[in-house]
Amino acid sequence: MDENNKKENTIGIVNYGAGNIFSLTAALERQDIAYGMVNTETDLEKYDRIIIPGVGHAGAAMQKLDQTGMVNAIKALTKPVLGICVGMQLLTAHSEEGDANLLDIIPLQTKLFDKDLGIKIPHMGWNTVDFKNNLLFKDVQEGTQFYFVHSYFIEYNPIFDIASVNYGNRFSAAIQKDNFYGVQFHPEKSGAAGALLLKNFSNLSL
């Protein structure tokens, strides 16, 4: 690739028809974070960091992502990658939503909340996130709340969990494996704390 075409210190947003693109790009613009759209496998090479957004149905989102032809290239990435909401769920092995096999980058399961626990589904609104010492949460204050909208959750696993939430049971609000990160909440809708998280992601070491 011609290095003159490389966009330094920018975020590429995987544009596969299942993302919250507008609210995310608006949030990046407010933080003066440069970004562009990833429409093809070749576009992945143009950016230093990659975001996989997503809203709606995980199974349908995986089908759309598969149709782009970018799945293998995404799995092979060594630069920082952040999945948001359904984008985070896509990083896991399998979702009960549509009984769908996903990217299987992080060996976890995405499951439906149990209504028998007496909780409202979807989990919607602000919730306190208990996070570990991780660069993604650098300078975020303890007890900070983030905004969630989801009916399916990623099982808690201390190996990959970097933040958790209690809602009926304990589940992962954020996960990491190597250069792949995921957050179940919406940083672009989470005020100052969400903006800081996006800034931290944009500053992660390559």
N, C-alpha and C positions, 0 to 999 in steps of 0.2 A: 504494500500500500504506500502511496505517496505521502510522506510525513507532512507535506505542506497542507494536506487535506484533513489532518488530524485536528480535532477541536480540543485543545488542552483544557484540563480542569473543568470539564463539563459533564452533565448528566444526560444520558440517553434514556428516554422513556419508551418502553416497549409498547408499540401502538398496534394492538391486536383486536380491537373492537370490544373489549370487556373491561375497560378502565375508566377511572374517574379522572379523565385527563384535564378537564378545565380547572377544577378546584386544585388539583396538584400543580399545574403550571402556574396558576395565580399565586400559590403559596411560594413556589420557587422564585417567582419574579419579585415578590415582596422581600425576599432575602437576598436579592441580587445574585442568585445562583443561575449560571448559564445552563441552558438545556437544549435538547433537540429531540426529534422523534426517530425511533428505531422502527423501520418498516420492513427491513430485509436483514438477512444474516450479515451482509457486508456493512450495514450501518452499525452493527455492534462494535466494529473496529474503530469507529470515529470518536468514541466517547471514553472517558476515564472511569466512569461509574455508570451503573445501569439500575433503573428502577422498573419493577414489574408491578403496575397497578392492577386493580381488579375490584369489581363489585358484582353482586348477583350470584349466579350459580357456578360452583367450582367445576362441575363436570362439563358444563357448556363452555366455560372459560378455557378449560384444557383443550377442548375440541378446536376452539378458535385459535389457540396458540399453536396447536399441532398443524393447523392449516397454513400457518405462515412459513413453515419449513425451518423455523429457528430453534426448535427444541434441542437438538444435539449441540448446536453452537452455544446456546445458553448454559447447558449443563457443563460445557467445557471451559467456561469463563474462569479466569483467574483474577480479574479485577473485582472491586467491591460491587455486590449486587444486593438490592433491597426490594423485597416483596412487601406490598402493602395490602392488608385485608385479604381478599381472595388471592391476591398476588403472593401473600405469605403462604396461604393454604396450598397453592400450586407447588411450593417447594417440598411439600411432604410426599409421602409414598402413596397415600390413598385417602379418598374422601367418601364418607357415607352419603354425601349429597350426589345422587346419580350413580352411586357405586362405581366411582371413577378412579382409575389409576392416574396418578399425577406425575410430576417430574422425578420424584424419588431422589431428590438431592439430599434431603434430611430425612432419615428413616423414622418418621412419626406418622400418626394417624390423625385425620381430621374427622371429628365426630359431631353428631347432633346433640344439642343440649337436652337433658332429660327433664321433660315437663313435670314428671312426678316429684321433682325436687321442690316444686312450688314456686318456680321462677317464671318470669315472663319471657317469652320467646317471640321476637329476637331480643337479645341483650342489646339495649339501645340507651345511649347516654354516656355520662361521665362516670369513670370508675378509677379508683386509686390503683396505681401500678407499683408493685414491689420489684424494683430492678436491682441487678447486680452491678458491680463495678465493671463497666464496659464502656468503651469509647463512644458507642452510639448514644449513651446517656450522660456524656460528659457535661458537668455543670447543671444538670437537671436536679431540682431539689427533691429530697425525700418527701413522700406523701403527695407528689404531683398526680393530678388526674389527667387522663386522656379520653378522647371521645371514641366510643365503640358503636358499631351497628353490624350485628352478625347473629346468625342462628346456629352456626357450626363453630366449633372450637378445636384447637390443636391440643392434644393430650400433653400433660405436663411431664417433662423428662429432664432431670437435673443435668444431664450431659449436654443438652442443647439449649436449655432454657436460660435466657438472660433477663427475663422479666415475667412476672406472673400476676394473675388477678384471681380473686375469689368471686365466683358468681354461681351459686349452687354447689359447685366444686371448684377446685383449683385448676386453672388451665394456663397455658403459655400465652402471654401477651406479646412476647418477643423471643425469637430464637436466633441462634447462630451456629453455623458449621463452616469453619474456614472463612472464605471470603463472602459467603452467602448469609444474609441477614433477612429476618422477616418481622414485621410488626402487625398484630391483629387490629389494632386501633388505627384511626385515621389521623396521622400527624398534621395533614393539611387542614383539618377541622379542629385541631386541639390547641389553638391559641399560641401563646408564647412558648410553651413547652414543646409543642409539635414543631414550631418553627426552629427551635434550637436543635431538635433531633435531626431535622432535615439538613441544617447547617453542619452538624457533626458528621452526618453521612458524607456530605460534600467534601469534608476535610479528612476523611479516612485515608490512611497511608495506602499507597498502591503496592 
